Amino acid sequence: MIFRLNKLAVFVLIVFYNLFNQLSAHELQPSTLEIRQLTKERYDISWRAPIYYKKAHPAKLQLPEDWQTVSEPRIKRLIDSHLHRYRVLVPDGELNGDIIRFPGLEATITDIFVRLMWLDGSDSTALVRPGVPWLELSSQRSTWQVTADYTQLGVDHILSGFDHLAFVLALLLIVSGAKRLLVTITSFTLAHSITLGAATLEFVWLPGPPVEAVIALSILFLANELVKVNQGQKSLTAEYPWGIAFAFGLLHGLGFAGALTDIGLPQNEIVLALLMFNIGVEIGQLIFIAVVICMMLVLKRIQNDWPRWSYRIPAYAIGGTASFWLIERLASF
């Protein structure tokens, strides 16, 4: 099978993607803007802009001209971002039709997730992209807008989450046979969909740092399984890939839920937003799988017999990276 051939291609993918992930990690993180209504005319504004190549993010927040700032803007430096806080007075308290602009956003690939929270407890959400660096505010977003925004968020999250992709990559290298691979990926998808929904809807909860640490441990486990497969030894994952994928998929779903919880869900479209975020994750996952398979096919055509030592590289590359993540995440407790 092509999934067991030319694993040097996967090493190339690991190196390239890891370098890209490290260079653009902050750039890919969506910025968040929260506008919370305090009274009829007063609003609290909180804008988190990710660090951009060790500098302040180039995008600026430009509020409508008729909004009056009633307190000095506050800026707090966080580990990975700058948090800007404003208190404003809006004439008549109406936001419908007002336009917020983000000059400088067009020079980046950073999305901005906007959440509006009203005095009556309702909320609405929107996504601002670099191609259109402004947003016309409204009290409600259409079903189509919610669908597009949360699908894009799901795709962005999985493609910038190298730990989740490393897990999928290890499964691709261990599992042989198209049918077994399909069942395995389906099991992983089903499992993380269950815990993503359950955690987002607050049926279950686990603290984020331990979950992230165990996710790194799951990748390390698969790296060890890949070493066994390369050495011709028995592997639990090779024999029962769907079971391992399902078990660890439950854990990875909690990781997805942590990101979605930070963003929030529109109260009037919770089910739709959750569904579309999950679909976006699957779309991103399928894109990644397609890229891996294409690279393996291309290198198979270039050279059919790669040296035996090259087969060990992916397992040790994945395992070494997972070990670093595990230590880093344990140290952050």
N, C-alpha and C positions, 0 to 999 in steps of 0.2 A: 504493500500500500504506500501511497505517496506520503502518508503521515509518518512513516517510519524511515523514509529516505531523506538523504541530504539535510541532516539536522544542522549542518553548518549555516544553512539559510536562516534558521531560526536565531542562531547566535547573532547574525548580522542584524536581524530585526530587533533583537533585544538591545544591542548596542545603540542602534539608531534611535529607537523609540525612547530608551532611557535618557539619552543625551537630549532629545527633544523635550522630554518631560521635565528634566531638570532645568533646561534653559527657559522654558515657557510655562512652568507650573503656575506662577502667580498670574501670568497673562491670561491663562485659561480659566482661572477662578472667576466666577461671575461676581461683579460688584452688586451690592444690595442697597436699595433706597427704601426706607420706610417713612410713610407720612401718616401720622396718627392724629386724629381730631381730638382736641382736648375740651374745647367749648365750641359754640357755634362758629366763631371766627378765628380761634387760635388753634394752631397745629404745631406739633413737634416733628421735626425732620431729623432723621438719622441716616447718614450716608457712609457706608463702609467701602473704601476704595483699596483694592489689593496693592501691595508693593509691586512696583514695576521695575525689574532689573535693579533692585536695591535703591530705587528712587521712588519719590511720590508718583502716583499714577498720573499720566498726562491729561486725562479727562478732568474737566472742571464741572461743577454743578452750577447751572445758571437758572435761577428761579424767575418766575414771571415778574415783570417790572412793578406791578401794582401790589405785590406781596411786601409787607413791611416787616423787617427783622426787629423783634422786640427784646432780644437779649444777645449778648456778645457770642458769636460763633465759638464753639469749643472743638478742639482737635486733640484726639487721644491716639498715641502711637501704640499699636498692637504688634504682636510678633510678625504677622503677615500682612498687615493692612493699616490704614489710617481711618479712624472713626471720626466723622464730622457731625456735630450736633447743632441744630438751629431751633429757635422758637420764632414762629412767624405769625403775623396777623393778616388774614385774607379778607378782603372786602366782601361783605354779605355772607362770608363763609362758604361760597359756592366754588367748587373746583372744576366743574364741567366746562370743557372748552379751553381751560388754561393750558399753556404749553411749557414744559420743563425741557431745557436743552442741556446737552453734555458736550460742549466744544472740546475737541481733542480726542474724543472717543473714536472718531473715524480713522485715526492713525494706529489703532490697536485691533486686537481680535477679542476684546473683552466684552461680554454681554453684561447688561445691568438689569437685575431683577427688581421690579418696583412693586411694593405692596402698600395699599391704602387701607387704613383702618378707621372706620367711622364711629361716631359717638354712640350709635345704637348697637354696636357690637358686630355689625356686618363688615365685610372687607372685600376687596377686589385686587387682582394682580395683573401685571403686565411685564413684558420683556422688551428691553431696548437693545438693539443691535448696532454695531459700528456703521453699517450701511445707512441707517436712518437714526442719527444720534439725537433724537428728540422724541418726546411723548406728549400726546394730547390727553389730558386727564379726563376721566369719566367715572361715574359712580359704579358702573357695571361693565364688565367685559363680555363680549359675545362668546358663545360656545365655541365658535371657530377659533377665536383668538386664544382662549384657554387651551384648546387642543394643540394649536401650533406651538405656543409658549412652552408647555410642559413636555411635549415631545422633544423639542430642541434641548431643553434642560437635561432630559434623560440621556440623550446622545452625548452631549457635552460632558456629563458626569462620568460615564463609562469610559470614554476615550481619553479623559484626563486622569482616570483612576488606574495607574499602572499596576497596583497590587491585584485588583480584580482581573485585569487582563493577563497578568502573569499566571494566575491560577488556571484560567481558560487555556492559556498556551501550554502549560504542563499537561493538562488533560489531552490536548490535541496530540502531544508527542507520545503519550503513554498508550492511548486507545488505538487499536488497529481495527480496520474495517469500517466502511461508511455507515452501515446500519448501527453498529455498536456506538459509534461516535454520535450519531443522530440521537439515539436513546439517551446517551450520557449528557449531552448538552441540553436536551429537553428536561431531564431530571434536575439539572442545575438551575434551569430557568424556572421550573415549577416551584422548586424549594425557595429560591430567593424572592419569588413573587409572593409566596405565602407570608414570609416574615416581613417583607417590605410593607405589605398591606396591614398586617397585624400590629407592627410597631408604629407605623404612621398614624393609625387610628387609635393608638394607645391601649390596645388589648394586651400587649406585652411591652416590657421595657428592660433594657440593660444599659449600664453606663458605657459611653462611647470608648474611652481609652482601653478597657479590657477587651472589648469587641475587636478593635483595630489590632491589638496585639495578637489575639488568637487567629485573626485572619492571616497575619504574617506567618504564624505557626502552621496554618493549613497549607500555605504555599511551600514552606520548608518541608513539610511532610510529603507533598507531591514531588518535590525535587529529589528526595531520598528514594521515592518509589521509581522515579525515572532512572536513577542510577542502577537500581536492581534490574529493571527491564533491559537496560543496555548491557548488563553483565549476564543476562540469561537466567537470572534468579526469579523465584516466585514473587509476585507482587499482588498485594490485596487489591490495589486499584486496577491493575490489569485484569484481574479475575472478576471483580465486582465494581466496574467503573460507575454504573448508575447509582449504586448505593452510596459510594464515597462522594459522588457529585451532589447527591441529594442532601446528605448529612452536612457537608460543608456549605452547600448552597443556602441552607437555613441561616447559617452564620453570616454569610456575605450579604444576605438580604437585610440584616440588621445594620450593616455598614451603609447600604444604600439609603435606608430609612433615616439614618443620622443626618445625611446630607439633605434629604428632602424636608426633614423637620426644621433644619436651620433656615431653609427657604420659606417654608410655610405653604399651606393649601388654602385656596379661596373657599370660604365657608359655604357658599352657595353652589360650588362645583367640586366638592371634595372627591367624589367617586370618579368623575371624569378626569380631574387633574392627576389623581393617583394612577389611573389606568394609563393615561398618555405618558406619564413619566416612566412607567414600567415598559411600555412599548418603545419609548425612546432608548432605554437601556438595552433592550433586545436588538434594536436596529444597530446601535453602536457595536454591540457584541458581534453581530453577524458581519458587519463591515470588517472588524478586526480578524475574524476567522477567515474571511475571503482573502484578505491581504496575505495572511500567513500561508494559505494553500497556494496562492498564486506565486509567491516567492519560492516555495518548495518546488513547484512545477518548473519554474524558470531555471533554477539551479540544477534540477535533474536533467534538463535539456542541455545545459552548458557542460556538465560533467556527471556521468552516471555513478562512478565509484569514487567517493570522497574517502580520504584516509580515516582509519578506524578511530584515531584519537579525536577527530572532530566531532564524533558522536557524543563524547563526554562533555563537551563545552556547554551546551544548553543547560544540562542538569546542574552543573556547578555555578553557572552564571545566575540561574534562577535561585538556587539555594543560597549563594553568597549574598545576593540582593535581599532575599527574604530574611536572612540572619541579621543583616544590618537593620532592616525595618523592625524586626522583633526587639532587638536591643534598644533601638531608638524609642520605640513605643513603651517598652517597660520602664525606661529611664524617665519618661514623661509622667508617670503615675504620680 
